[in-house]
């Protein structure tokens, strides 16, 4: 192992289910890795293996050898082109753990599909071709993975057989990757040298990498610990999906517990209207429960008859979650038409839906350096931070606290196409007139701009100078600073009214002076 590996695997424990994804640039071997992982963990049935051998002879890229990528590349277009287009989900298990794996596409054109697969993952296997090293799509996928809250990464340096299992090549790629993603906030980065096609370090130690001392891929996946998100264990977030009213005597609110634990007798608040009540029952098809935890689909009843609708969120009393009409969002833009400020969409957060407007594009993200850069639009597959406003208050929170209520999608009103996915970065509302205030300041300081701005700046400057001179004159004559301040303030406040009165008198005097009956001229 290289000395550059300062980030190591987290603690070990057994767990019931792990959700993960494979991602990286095109042709890095993601589907082959997943197919080999299924095969080596004995998750491929005999009839599937027979079908794989048949498909390998027809569609395979390795001659008569098995092409394990065909286990997960099921679309005809994927087999014809030899690429992954859609997200393929596969379930398998070992004596220690169960897994749900998302095989995601590497092509930039299908970045939106990769982001979909990453949205529910807890760990990412990011593949790198040992011959090519770190590519732009590797960086983009790493950023998206961090954006959606994945904190554990396996850096799979694949196709080591094509570089002669050279440790120097492996160490260089690992060091470069760790340096590239240093700002993304990953909790663990575990590098493993692989040859997915031949099974090196997949389910057993490879004799061709004697210099590698770490765990093989399957061993690591069986034992890695994924810590819950902050506050997930104790803060109740229950988005209401459906008001359940089968009879006149029963009114319940159905949904899935997003975070936390709910018990009968808990005091709760309903957002956004902030009505308070108490949990009366937790109802399921198998009978009432004493409590329900995150992930459980239940129906809650309340002790009070209050207005609760689809899209509302039930939280514990004292919850930090609030209903907002303005938030800051990090967006992945997913269509050809660029995103610009001022565009309107339909937004969906949890079970809530509203009209939304992008009021400002704060910055875009340079996918090579991960640095913020100024931009007036976002092209397809670009990532940026925007200010988003809604036409009604929606209960939401920062993505790190709750994946469901901290994430959103934007939908085109005309085509009903999903155009962007986003994560809430800041749930502090901005004042609606912030942008107006900012433009006013720019107008004042823009003395080198238009004639209107120069006249405005000249007028303001003249009034400021007049106020300062008046204050100094009164202060010197009266030797009383408070009196000078009072006179100056009165002048500032009353000056507009006196100016308007003087103008009115002047207009009327001027009109009388030019009237024929007054001027003495006869027709």
C-alpha positions as CSV (number, residue, x, y, z in Angstrom):
1,X,0.0,0.0,0.0
2,X,1.2,3.5,-0.8
3,X,2.2,5.9,1.9
4,X,-0.2,8.4,0.3
5,X,-3.2,6.6,1.6
6,X,-4.0,8.8,4.5
7,X,-7.7,8.0,4.3
8,X,-8.6,4.5,5.5
9,X,-11.6,2.3,5.9
10,X,-14.1,3.0,8.7
11,X,-14.7,0.6,11.6
12,X,-16.0,-2.9,11.0
13,X,-19.4,-4.3,11.9
14,X,-22.1,-6.5,10.5
15,X,-25.1,-4.9,8.8
16,X,-28.2,-6.1,7.1
17,X,-28.3,-4.0,3.9
18,X,-25.9,-1.9,2.0
19,X,-26.9,0.3,-1.0
20,X,-24.0,1.1,-3.4
21,X,-23.3,2.1,-6.9
22,X,-20.6,1.6,-9.5
23,X,-19.6,4.7,-11.4
24,X,-16.7,6.3,-13.4
25,X,-15.8,7.1,-16.9
26,X,-17.0,5.2,-20.0
27,X,-15.3,1.8,-20.6
28,X,-13.7,1.7,-17.1
29,X,-15.4,-1.7,-16.6
30,X,-18.3,-0.9,-14.3
31,X,-20.7,-3.5,-15.6
32,X,-17.9,-6.1,-15.8
33,X,-17.0,-5.5,-12.2
34,X,-20.6,-5.9,-11.0
35,X,-21.2,-9.0,-13.1
36,X,-18.0,-10.6,-11.8
37,X,-19.0,-9.6,-8.2
38,X,-22.3,-11.4,-8.7
39,X,-20.6,-14.4,-10.1
40,X,-17.9,-14.7,-7.4
41,X,-20.5,-14.3,-4.6
42,X,-22.5,-17.2,-6.1
43,X,-25.4,-14.9,-6.9
44,X,-25.8,-16.2,-10.5
45,X,-28.2,-19.1,-11.0
46,X,-27.4,-21.9,-13.4
47,X,-30.0,-20.8,-16.0
48,X,-28.6,-17.3,-15.8
49,X,-25.1,-18.6,-16.3
50,X,-26.2,-20.6,-19.4
51,X,-27.9,-17.5,-20.8
52,X,-24.8,-15.5,-20.1
53,X,-22.6,-18.0,-22.1
54,X,-25.1,-17.8,-25.0
55,X,-25.2,-14.0,-24.9
56,X,-21.4,-13.8,-24.6
57,X,-21.0,-15.6,-27.9
58,X,-23.5,-13.3,-29.6
59,X,-22.8,-9.9,-28.0
60,X,-19.6,-10.4,-26.0
61,X,-16.4,-8.4,-26.5
62,X,-14.0,-11.1,-25.3
63,X,-14.4,-13.7,-28.0
64,X,-15.7,-17.0,-26.6
65,X,-15.0,-16.0,-23.0
66,X,-17.8,-14.9,-20.7
67,X,-18.6,-11.2,-20.8
68,X,-19.8,-10.5,-17.3
69,X,-21.0,-7.1,-18.3
70,X,-24.0,-8.8,-20.0
71,X,-25.4,-9.8,-16.6
72,X,-26.4,-6.2,-16.0
73,X,-26.5,-4.6,-19.4
74,X,-29.9,-5.8,-20.3
75,X,-31.1,-3.3,-22.9
76,X,-30.7,-4.2,-26.5
77,X,-29.0,-0.9,-27.2
78,X,-26.5,-1.5,-24.4
79,X,-25.6,-4.9,-25.8
80,X,-25.3,-3.6,-29.4
81,X,-23.1,-0.6,-28.4
82,X,-21.3,-2.3,-25.5
83,X,-22.1,0.6,-23.1
84,X,-24.4,1.2,-20.1
85,X,-27.3,3.6,-20.8
86,X,-29.8,3.1,-18.0
87,X,-29.3,2.4,-14.3
88,X,-29.4,-1.4,-13.6
89,X,-30.2,-2.4,-10.1
90,X,-29.1,-5.8,-8.8
91,X,-29.8,-7.5,-5.5
92,X,-27.5,-10.2,-4.0
93,X,-26.5,-11.4,-0.6
94,X,-23.8,-13.2,1.3
95,X,-23.9,-14.8,4.8
96,X,-22.8,-11.5,6.3
97,X,-24.8,-8.9,4.3
98,X,-27.3,-8.1,1.6
99,X,-26.6,-5.6,-1.2
100,X,-28.5,-3.5,-3.6
101,X,-26.1,-2.4,-6.4
102,X,-26.8,0.3,-9.0
103,X,-24.7,0.0,-12.2
104,X,-24.7,3.5,-13.7
105,X,-23.6,4.7,-17.1
106,X,-20.3,6.4,-17.7
107,X,-21.1,8.5,-20.8
108,X,-21.5,12.2,-20.1
109,X,-24.7,12.1,-22.1
110,X,-26.3,9.9,-19.4
111,X,-25.0,11.7,-16.4
112,X,-28.6,12.3,-15.2
113,X,-29.0,8.5,-15.0
114,X,-25.9,8.2,-12.9
115,X,-27.1,10.9,-10.5
116,X,-30.4,9.0,-10.1
117,X,-28.5,5.9,-9.1
118,X,-26.3,7.8,-6.7
119,X,-29.3,9.4,-4.9
120,X,-30.1,6.4,-2.8
121,X,-26.6,5.0,-2.4
122,X,-24.6,4.8,0.8
123,X,-21.3,3.9,-0.8
124,X,-19.8,4.4,-4.2
125,X,-17.3,2.2,-6.2
126,X,-15.6,4.7,-8.5
127,X,-13.7,2.9,-11.2
128,X,-10.6,4.1,-13.0
129,X,-8.9,2.5,-16.0
130,X,-5.3,1.9,-14.9
131,X,-4.2,2.9,-18.5
132,X,-6.0,6.2,-18.6
133,X,-5.9,7.4,-15.0
134,X,-8.2,10.2,-13.7
135,X,-10.6,11.5,-16.4
136,X,-13.0,14.5,-16.4
137,X,-16.0,12.1,-16.0
138,X,-14.3,10.5,-13.0
139,X,-14.2,14.0,-11.4
140,X,-17.7,14.8,-12.4
141,X,-19.1,11.5,-10.9
142,X,-17.0,12.0,-7.7
143,X,-18.6,15.5,-7.3
144,X,-22.1,14.2,-7.9
145,X,-21.5,11.4,-5.4
146,X,-20.4,13.9,-2.8
147,X,-23.3,16.2,-3.7
148,X,-25.9,13.6,-2.9
149,X,-24.4,12.8,0.4
150,X,-22.3,9.6,-0.3
151,X,-19.4,9.7,2.1
152,X,-17.7,6.3,1.6
153,X,-15.8,5.6,-1.6
154,X,-14.0,2.5,-3.0
155,X,-11.4,3.7,-5.6
156,X,-11.3,0.6,-7.9
157,X,-8.2,0.9,-10.1
158,X,-9.3,-1.6,-12.8
159,X,-7.6,-3.3,-15.7
160,X,-4.4,-3.7,-13.8
161,X,-3.5,-6.6,-16.0
162,X,-3.1,-4.2,-18.9
163,X,-0.3,-2.3,-17.1
164,X,1.4,-5.5,-15.8
165,X,0.0,-5.0,-12.3
166,X,2.6,-2.2,-11.8
167,X,2.4,-0.9,-8.3
168,X,3.9,2.4,-9.4
169,X,1.0,3.0,-11.8
170,X,-1.5,2.1,-9.0
171,X,0.2,4.4,-6.4
172,X,0.3,7.3,-8.8
173,X,-3.5,7.0,-9.7
174,X,-4.4,6.7,-6.0
175,X,-2.3,9.8,-5.0
176,X,-3.8,11.8,-7.9
177,X,-7.3,10.9,-7.0
178,X,-7.0,11.6,-3.3
179,X,-5.5,15.0,-4.1
180,X,-8.3,15.8,-6.7
181,X,-11.2,15.0,-4.3
182,X,-9.6,16.5,-1.1
183,X,-12.3,19.2,-0.9
184,X,-15.3,16.9,-1.4
185,X,-15.6,15.8,2.2
186,X,-15.4,12.0,1.9
187,X,-15.2,10.1,5.2
188,X,-13.3,7.2,3.7
189,X,-11.5,6.4,0.5
190,X,-10.4,2.8,0.1
191,X,-8.3,2.0,-3.0
192,X,-8.2,-1.5,-4.4
193,X,-6.3,-2.8,-7.5
194,X,-8.5,-4.9,-9.6
195,X,-8.8,-6.9,-12.8
196,X,-12.6,-7.2,-12.9
197,X,-12.6,-9.4,-16.0
198,X,-10.4,-12.1,-14.4
199,X,-11.5,-11.6,-10.8
200,X,-8.3,-10.3,-9.3
201,X,-9.1,-8.9,-5.7
202,X,-12.8,-9.2,-6.3
203,X,-13.7,-12.1,-3.9
204,X,-10.2,-13.2,-3.0
205,X,-6.7,-12.0,-2.8
206,X,-4.8,-12.0,-6.1
207,X,-1.4,-13.6,-6.3
208,X,-0.6,-11.0,-9.0
209,X,-0.7,-8.1,-6.5
210,X,1.6,-9.4,-3.7
211,X,2.4,-5.7,-2.8
212,X,-1.3,-5.1,-1.9
213,X,-2.1,-5.8,1.7
214,X,-5.7,-4.6,2.0
215,X,-9.0,-6.5,1.9
216,X,-10.5,-7.7,-1.4
217,X,-13.6,-5.9,-2.6
218,X,-16.3,-8.3,-1.4
219,X,-14.6,-8.6,2.0
220,X,-14.6,-4.8,2.4
221,X,-18.2,-4.4,1.3
222,X,-19.3,-7.1,3.8
223,X,-17.8,-5.3,6.7
224,X,-17.9,-1.5,6.1
225,X,-19.9,0.5,8.5
226,X,-22.1,3.4,7.2
227,X,-22.9,5.9,10.0
228,X,-26.4,7.4,9.9
229,X,-26.9,10.9,8.9
230,X,-26.8,13.6,11.7
231,X,-30.1,13.8,13.6
232,X,-31.6,10.9,11.5
233,X,-32.1,8.7,14.6
234,X,-34.1,11.2,16.7
235,X,-35.7,13.9,14.6
236,X,-39.1,12.9,13.1
237,X,-39.8,14.0,9.6
238,X,-43.0,12.4,8.2
239,X,-44.1,13.7,4.8
240,X,-47.9,13.2,4.3
241,X,-48.5,11.3,1.1
242,X,-52.2,10.6,1.4
243,X,-55.1,11.5,3.7
244,X,-56.7,8.2,4.5
245,X,-60.4,8.6,5.1
246,X,-62.1,5.1,4.6
247,X,-65.1,6.0,6.9
248,X,-66.6,9.0,8.6
249,X,-65.1,7.8,11.9
250,X,-61.5,7.5,10.7
251,X,-59.0,10.1,9.4
252,X,-55.4,9.1,9.1
253,X,-52.3,10.5,7.4
254,X,-50.4,7.9,5.4
255,X,-46.7,8.2,4.4
256,X,-43.2,6.8,5.1
257,X,-41.2,8.0,8.0
258,X,-38.3,9.8,6.4
259,X,-36.1,10.2,9.6
260,X,-36.4,9.6,13.3
261,X,-38.9,7.6,15.4
262,X,-42.5,8.3,16.2
263,X,-44.5,6.9,19.1
264,X,-48.1,7.2,20.2
265,X,-48.4,10.1,22.6
266,X,-45.7,12.2,20.9
267,X,-46.4,15.9,20.6
268,X,-46.1,17.0,17.0
269,X,-46.4,20.0,14.7
270,X,-47.7,20.0,11.2
271,X,-45.8,22.1,8.7
272,X,-46.3,24.6,7.0
273,X,-49.4,25.7,9.0
274,X,-47.7,25.0,12.4
275,X,-50.8,23.4,13.9
276,X,-50.0,21.3,17.0
277,X,-51.4,18.0,18.1
278,X,-50.5,14.6,19.6
279,X,-50.1,11.2,17.9
280,X,-53.1,9.0,18.8
281,X,-52.3,5.8,16.9
282,X,-49.8,4.4,14.5
283,X,-51.8,2.2,12.1
284,X,-50.6,-0.5,9.7
285,X,-52.3,-3.3,7.8
286,X,-51.1,-5.7,10.5
287,X,-52.4,-3.7,13.4
288,X,-51.3,-0.7,15.5
289,X,-47.7,-0.2,16.4
290,X,-46.2,1.3,19.6
291,X,-43.6,3.1,17.4
292,X,-42.4,3.5,13.8
293,X,-38.9,4.2,12.6
294,X,-37.3,5.6,9.5
295,X,-38.3,3.6,6.4
296,X,-41.6,2.3,7.7
297,X,-44.8,3.1,5.8
298,X,-47.6,3.8,8.3
299,X,-50.7,5.8,8.9
300,X,-50.7,8.3,11.7
301,X,-53.8,9.6,13.5
302,X,-54.0,12.7,15.6
303,X,-55.9,13.5,18.7
304,X,-57.2,16.8,17.2
305,X,-59.1,17.6,14.1
306,X,-56.7,19.9,12.3
307,X,-56.1,20.6,8.6
308,X,-53.5,18.2,7.2
309,X,-53.0,17.7,3.4
310,X,-50.7,15.9,1.0
311,X,-47.4,17.6,1.0
312,X,-47.5,18.7,4.7
313,X,-44.8,17.3,7.0
314,X,-45.4,16.1,10.6
315,X,-42.5,16.8,12.9
316,X,-41.9,16.6,16.6
317,X,-42.6,19.7,18.7
318,X,-39.5,21.9,18.8
319,X,-38.2,20.6,15.5
320,X,-35.7,22.8,13.7
321,X,-37.4,22.2,10.3
322,X,-39.4,25.1,8.9
323,X,-41.5,25.9,5.9
324,X,-39.7,28.1,3.4
325,X,-40.5,30.1,0.4
326,X,-36.9,30.7,-0.6
327,X,-33.9,28.3,-0.4
328,X,-30.4,27.9,-1.8
329,X,-30.0,24.8,-3.9
330,X,-27.1,23.0,-5.6
331,X,-28.4,21.9,-9.0
332,X,-27.4,19.4,-11.6
333,X,-28.8,20.6,-14.9
334,X,-29.8,17.7,-17.1
335,X,-31.2,19.0,-20.4
336,X,-29.8,20.7,-23.6
337,X,-31.5,24.0,-23.0
338,X,-29.3,26.1,-20.7
339,X,-30.6,27.2,-17.3
340,X,-30.8,31.0,-16.7
341,X,-32.1,33.2,-13.9
342,X,-35.7,34.1,-14.2
343,X,-36.9,30.7,-15.5
344,X,-39.9,29.0,-13.9
345,X,-40.5,25.4,-13.1
346,X,-42.6,23.0,-11.0
347,X,-40.6,21.8,-8.0
348,X,-41.2,18.6,-6.1
349,X,-39.8,18.2,-2.5
350,X,-40.9,15.0,-0.8
351,X,-44.6,14.8,-1.4
352,X,-45.1,18.6,-1.8
353,X,-45.3,20.3,-5.2
354,X,-45.2,24.1,-6.0
355,X,-44.3,26.6,-8.7
356,X,-40.7,27.7,-8.4
357,X,-38.5,30.4,-10.0
358,X,-34.7,30.5,-10.3
359,X,-34.2,34.1,-9.1
360,X,-30.4,34.1,-9.3
361,X,-27.5,31.9,-10.4
362,X,-24.8,32.3,-7.7
363,X,-22.1,30.4,-9.4
364,X,-21.2,27.3,-11.4
365,X,-18.7,24.6,-10.4
366,X,-15.6,24.0,-12.5
367,X,-15.6,20.2,-12.8
368,X,-11.8,20.0,-13.2
369,X,-10.9,22.0,-10.1
370,X,-14.2,21.9,-8.1
371,X,-13.8,25.7,-7.7
372,X,-16.7,28.1,-8.0
373,X,-16.8,30.2,-11.1
374,X,-19.0,33.1,-12.3
375,X,-21.6,32.1,-14.9
376,X,-24.8,33.5,-16.3
377,X,-26.1,30.1,-17.4
378,X,-25.8,26.4,-16.8
379,X,-25.3,24.0,-19.8
380,X,-26.3,20.4,-19.8
381,X,-24.6,18.3,-17.1
382,X,-23.2,21.4,-15.4
383,X,-23.5,21.9,-11.6
384,X,-24.2,25.3,-10.0
385,X,-25.8,27.0,-7.0
386,X,-29.0,28.9,-7.4
387,X,-31.5,30.9,-5.3
388,X,-34.9,29.3,-5.7
389,X,-38.3,30.8,-4.6
390,X,-41.7,29.1,-4.3
391,X,-45.2,30.4,-4.7
392,X,-46.1,28.8,-1.3
393,X,-44.2,27.7,1.8
394,X,-42.8,24.1,1.7
395,X,-41.3,22.2,4.6
396,X,-37.7,21.4,3.7
397,X,-34.3,21.2,5.4
398,X,-30.6,20.9,4.5
399,X,-29.8,17.8,2.5
400,X,-27.3,16.6,5.1
401,X,-30.1,16.3,7.7
402,X,-32.7,14.5,5.5
403,X,-32.1,13.1,2.0
404,X,-35.8,13.1,1.2
405,X,-36.8,16.5,2.4
406,X,-33.5,18.1,1.5
407,X,-33.6,17.1,-2.2
408,X,-35.8,18.2,-5.1
409,X,-36.4,17.9,-8.8
410,X,-37.4,20.7,-11.2
411,X,-39.9,19.9,-13.9
412,X,-40.6,21.8,-17.1
413,X,-44.1,23.1,-17.1
414,X,-44.7,22.6,-20.8
415,X,-43.1,19.2,-21.5
416,X,-43.4,17.7,-18.0
417,X,-39.7,16.7,-18.4
418,X,-37.5,16.5,-15.3
419,X,-34.8,19.1,-16.1
420,X,-32.7,19.2,-12.9
421,X,-32.1,17.6,-9.5
422,X,-30.9,19.5,-6.5
423,X,-29.9,19.4,-2.9
424,X,-30.8,22.1,-0.4
425,X,-27.6,23.8,0.8
426,X,-29.2,26.5,2.9
427,X,-32.7,26.7,4.2
428,X,-32.4,30.3,5.5
429,X,-34.8,32.4,3.5
430,X,-33.5,35.4,1.6
431,X,-35.5,38.7,1.6
432,X,-37.5,39.1,-1.6
433,X,-36.0,42.5,-2.2
434,X,-32.4,41.5,-1.7
435,X,-31.8,41.6,-5.5
436,X,-33.5,44.9,-5.8
437,X,-31.4,46.3,-3.0
438,X,-28.3,45.0,-4.7
439,X,-29.2,46.6,-8.0
440,X,-29.8,49.9,-6.3
441,X,-26.4,49.8,-4.7
442,X,-24.9,49.0,-8.1
443,X,-26.8,51.9,-9.6
444,X,-25.4,54.3,-7.0
445,X,-21.8,53.2,-7.4
446,X,-22.0,53.0,-11.2
447,X,-20.9,56.6,-11.8
448,X,-19.2,55.5,-15.0
449,X,-22.4,54.0,-16.4
450,X,-25.4,55.5,-18.1
451,X,-26.3,59.2,-17.9
452,X,-29.3,58.4,-15.7
453,X,-26.9,56.7,-13.2
454,X,-24.5,59.7,-13.3
455,X,-27.4,62.1,-12.6
456,X,-28.6,59.9,-9.7
457,X,-25.1,59.8,-8.3
458,X,-24.7,63.6,-8.7
459,X,-28.0,64.3,-6.9
460,X,-27.2,62.0,-4.0
461,X,-23.7,63.4,-3.6
462,X,-25.0,67.0,-3.6
463,X,-27.5,66.2,-0.9
464,X,-24.9,64.5,1.3
465,X,-22.5,67.4,1.0
466,X,-25.4,69.9,1.8
467,X,-26.2,67.9,4.9
468,X,-22.6,67.9,6.1
469,X,-22.2,71.7,5.5
470,X,-25.4,72.5,7.3
471,X,-24.4,70.3,10.3
472,X,-21.0,72.1,10.6
473,X,-22.4,75.6,10.2
474,X,-25.1,75.1,12.9
475,X,-22.6,73.3,15.2
476,X,-20.1,76.2,15.0
477,X,-22.7,78.9,15.5
478,X,-24.6,77.2,18.3
479,X,-21.7,75.3,19.8
480,X,-24.3,72.5,20.4
481,X,-23.7,69.2,18.4
482,X,-27.1,67.8,19.3
483,X,-28.9,70.9,18.0
484,X,-26.8,70.7,14.8
485,X,-27.8,67.1,14.4
486,X,-31.5,67.8,15.0
487,X,-31.5,70.7,12.5
488,X,-29.7,68.6,9.9
489,X,-32.1,65.7,10.4
490,X,-35.1,68.0,10.2
491,X,-33.7,69.4,6.9
492,X,-33.2,66.0,5.4
493,X,-36.7,64.8,6.4
494,X,-38.6,68.0,5.6
495,X,-36.6,69.1,2.5
496,X,-38.6,67.0,0.0
497,X,-41.9,68.4,1.3
498,X,-40.7,72.0,1.3
499,X,-39.2,71.6,-2.2
500,X,-42.5,70.2,-3.5
501,X,-44.4,73.1,-1.9
502,X,-42.0,75.7,-3.3
503,X,-42.3,74.1,-6.8
504,X,-46.1,74.2,-6.5
505,X,-46.1,77.9,-5.5
506,X,-43.6,78.8,-8.3
507,X,-45.8,77.0,-10.9
508,X,-48.9,78.9,-9.9
509,X,-47.1,82.3,-9.7
510,X,-45.7,81.7,-13.1
511,X,-49.1,80.8,-14.5
512,X,-50.7,84.0,-13.0
513,X,-47.9,86.1,-14.4
514,X,-48.5,84.9,-18.0
515,X,-52.3,85.1,-17.8
516,X,-53.8,87.8,-20.2
517,X,-56.0,89.3,-17.6
518,X,-53.1,89.9,-15.3
519,X,-50.5,90.9,-17.8
520,X,-52.5,93.9,-19.1
521,X,-52.5,92.8,-22.7
522,X,-55.8,93.1,-24.6
523,X,-56.9,90.9,-27.5
